Amino acid sequence: ALHPDFEASTGYVNRTDYRSMGAYLNHRLYPEKKNFQQVDLSLRAGRRYGWNDDLKQDEWLMAEVRFRFTEFSQMEVQYSNRMERFGGMDFRRNNVSVEGQLMFVSWMPFGFYLETGESVWYDEDNPSLGWANTYGMFAIFKPSRRIRVGVEFTKQTFWGRLGRRADLRLQRAADADDLPGDKAAELEGDCGLQPLL
């Protein structure tokens, strides 16, 4: 079911019911190495409150290091400590993520990402905090200057009170009509399947 304020043009639900504040600190280093061009250090913190009350909805503290090896090859490591409010409950989450992009040949950059840490089980009746791992890889093929074709694979596993839930998602340009009738209701994003193991 779609939110009544969902806008297809942006893919977001417009919200005007909160106030947010934040601060960040960035520092950039330039090592004089042939295959090591840049290091970015970043620290961000913020809070989000309800517009008509002082109820804290979200809080975050994130530290990030990004290494740029060559013009198109880079790696990013991020740690985040968040408080997220869902279903009238506050959930504290800690996560670590690593993402990299490499390009050995000019027409095919590829990359990977992985994230591990605490995650919220978004059940409106019984939300809970569990543990999730997300793995993914992507590739972009550029056969010409004007054509780019990308493919992405994502796998997520969740451990919570209800057992282990696996969310396997294959991103591709497809509509729900392309799937068999019994799978169309399980569509998430472009193409997805969520079995409970």
C-alpha positions as CSV (number, residue, x, y, z in Angstrom):
1,A,0.0,0.0,0.0
2,L,1.2,3.5,-0.9
3,H,1.2,6.4,1.5
4,P,-1.4,8.9,0.4
5,D,1.2,11.7,0.1
6,F,3.7,9.5,-1.9
7,E,5.0,11.3,-5.0
8,A,6.1,9.1,-7.8
9,S,8.2,11.8,-9.4
10,T,10.6,11.9,-6.4
11,G,9.9,8.5,-4.9
12,Y,9.5,10.0,-1.5
13,V,6.7,11.0,0.9
14,N,6.9,14.7,1.5
15,R,7.3,15.5,5.2
16,T,6.9,18.9,6.8
17,D,6.3,17.7,10.4
18,Y,9.8,17.8,11.8
19,R,12.7,20.1,12.7
20,S,16.3,18.9,12.4
21,M,19.7,20.2,13.3
22,G,23.1,18.8,12.6
23,A,26.8,19.5,12.5
24,Y,29.6,18.0,10.5
25,L,33.4,18.1,10.3
26,N,35.5,17.2,7.3
27,H,39.2,17.0,6.8
28,R,41.0,16.0,3.5
29,L,44.5,14.7,3.2
30,Y,46.5,14.4,0.0
31,P,49.3,11.7,0.3
32,E,52.0,12.0,-2.3
33,K,51.6,8.4,-3.6
34,K,51.1,7.2,-7.1
35,N,48.1,5.0,-6.4
36,F,46.8,6.7,-3.3
37,Q,45.5,10.2,-4.1
38,Q,43.2,11.2,-1.2
39,V,41.9,10.5,2.3
40,D,38.6,12.1,3.5
41,L,37.8,12.1,7.2
42,S,34.2,13.0,8.2
43,L,32.2,13.2,11.4
44,R,28.5,14.0,11.4
45,A,25.9,14.4,14.1
46,G,22.3,15.4,14.2
47,R,18.8,15.2,15.7
48,R,15.3,15.4,14.4
49,Y,12.3,16.5,16.5
50,G,8.6,16.7,15.9
51,W,7.4,20.1,14.6
52,N,4.7,20.6,17.1
53,D,6.3,18.9,20.1
54,D,9.8,18.3,21.5
55,L,9.6,14.5,20.9
56,K,12.9,13.3,19.5
57,Q,12.4,11.2,16.4
58,D,15.9,10.4,15.3
59,E,19.5,11.0,16.4
60,W,22.7,10.0,14.6
61,L,26.4,10.1,15.0
62,M,28.5,8.9,12.0
63,A,32.2,8.6,11.4
64,E,33.5,8.0,7.9
65,V,36.8,7.4,6.2
66,R,37.1,7.5,2.4
67,F,40.2,6.4,0.5
68,R,40.6,7.4,-3.1
69,F,43.2,5.3,-4.8
70,T,42.9,6.5,-8.4
71,E,40.4,8.7,-10.1
72,F,37.7,6.0,-10.2
73,S,38.8,3.5,-7.6
74,Q,37.8,4.3,-4.0
75,M,36.8,2.6,-0.7
76,E,34.6,4.0,2.1
77,V,34.3,2.7,5.7
78,Q,31.6,4.1,8.0
79,Y,30.5,3.6,11.6
80,S,27.1,4.9,12.7
81,N,25.3,5.1,16.0
82,R,21.7,6.0,15.6
83,M,18.5,6.3,17.6
84,E,15.4,5.7,15.5
85,R,11.8,6.0,16.7
86,F,9.3,3.6,15.3
87,G,5.9,2.4,16.5
88,G,6.2,4.7,19.6
89,M,9.5,3.0,20.7
90,D,13.1,4.2,20.6
91,F,15.6,1.9,19.0
92,R,19.4,2.3,19.4
93,R,21.4,0.9,16.5
94,N,25.1,0.5,15.8
95,N,26.3,-0.3,12.3
96,V,29.5,-0.7,10.3
97,S,29.6,-0.5,6.5
98,V,32.3,-0.9,3.9
99,E,31.8,0.1,0.2
100,G,34.3,0.0,-2.6
101,Q,34.4,0.9,-6.3
102,L,37.1,-0.4,-8.7
103,M,37.8,0.2,-12.3
104,F,40.5,-1.9,-13.9
105,V,39.1,-1.3,-17.4
106,S,37.5,1.9,-18.5
107,W,34.3,0.3,-19.8
108,M,33.4,-1.7,-16.7
109,P,33.6,-0.2,-13.2
110,F,32.3,-2.5,-10.5
111,G,32.0,-2.5,-6.8
112,F,30.8,-4.1,-3.6
113,Y,29.3,-3.1,-0.3
114,L,28.6,-4.8,3.0
115,E,26.9,-3.6,6.2
116,T,26.5,-5.3,9.6
117,G,24.9,-4.2,12.8
118,E,21.6,-3.8,14.7
119,S,18.5,-3.3,12.6
120,V,14.8,-2.5,13.3
121,W,12.1,-5.1,12.4
122,Y,9.5,-2.7,11.0
123,D,6.4,-4.5,12.2
124,E,3.6,-2.0,13.1
125,D,2.1,-4.4,15.6
126,N,5.3,-5.7,17.2
127,P,8.5,-3.8,16.2
128,S,11.8,-5.2,17.6
129,L,15.5,-4.8,17.4
130,G,17.6,-7.5,15.8
131,W,20.7,-8.0,13.8
132,A,21.1,-7.6,10.0
133,N,23.9,-8.2,7.5
134,T,23.6,-6.8,4.0
135,Y,25.9,-7.8,1.1
136,G,25.9,-6.5,-2.4
137,M,27.8,-6.0,-5.6
138,F,27.3,-4.0,-8.7
139,A,28.7,-3.5,-12.2
140,I,28.3,-0.9,-14.8
141,F,28.9,-1.7,-18.4
142,K,29.7,1.2,-20.8
143,P,29.9,-0.2,-24.3
144,S,29.8,3.4,-25.7
145,R,30.0,7.0,-24.4
146,R,26.2,7.3,-24.5
147,I,25.1,3.8,-23.2
148,R,25.4,2.6,-19.6
149,V,23.9,-0.7,-18.4
150,G,24.1,-1.5,-14.7
151,V,23.3,-4.6,-12.7
152,E,23.1,-4.9,-8.9
153,F,22.7,-7.8,-6.5
154,T,21.8,-7.4,-2.8
155,K,21.3,-10.0,-0.1
156,Q,20.1,-9.1,3.4
157,T,19.7,-11.4,6.4
158,F,17.9,-10.5,9.6
159,W,18.0,-12.2,13.0
160,G,15.3,-11.3,15.5
161,R,12.9,-12.8,18.0
162,L,10.9,-14.4,15.2
163,G,13.8,-16.3,13.8
164,R,16.0,-15.7,10.8
165,R,14.6,-13.7,7.9
166,A,16.4,-13.6,4.6
167,D,15.7,-10.8,2.1
168,L,17.2,-11.6,-1.3
169,R,16.9,-8.7,-3.8
170,L,17.9,-8.6,-7.4
171,Q,17.7,-5.1,-8.9
172,R,16.8,-5.0,-12.5
173,A,14.6,-2.9,-14.8
174,A,11.4,-4.9,-14.5
175,D,7.7,-4.4,-13.6
176,A,5.6,-6.5,-11.3
177,D,3.7,-7.7,-14.3
178,D,6.9,-9.7,-15.3
179,L,6.6,-11.9,-12.3
180,P,4.3,-14.9,-11.8
181,G,1.1,-14.0,-10.0
182,D,2.1,-15.6,-6.7
183,K,5.3,-13.6,-6.5
184,A,4.0,-10.2,-7.6
185,A,2.7,-9.5,-4.1
186,E,6.2,-10.1,-2.6
187,L,7.8,-7.5,-4.9
188,E,10.1,-5.0,-3.1
189,G,11.9,-2.3,-5.1
190,D,12.4,-3.4,-8.7
191,C,12.4,-7.1,-8.0
192,G,12.6,-8.9,-4.7
193,L,11.7,-11.9,-2.7
194,Q,11.5,-12.2,1.1
195,P,11.3,-15.8,2.4
196,L,11.2,-16.4,6.2
197,L,13.7,-19.1,7.0
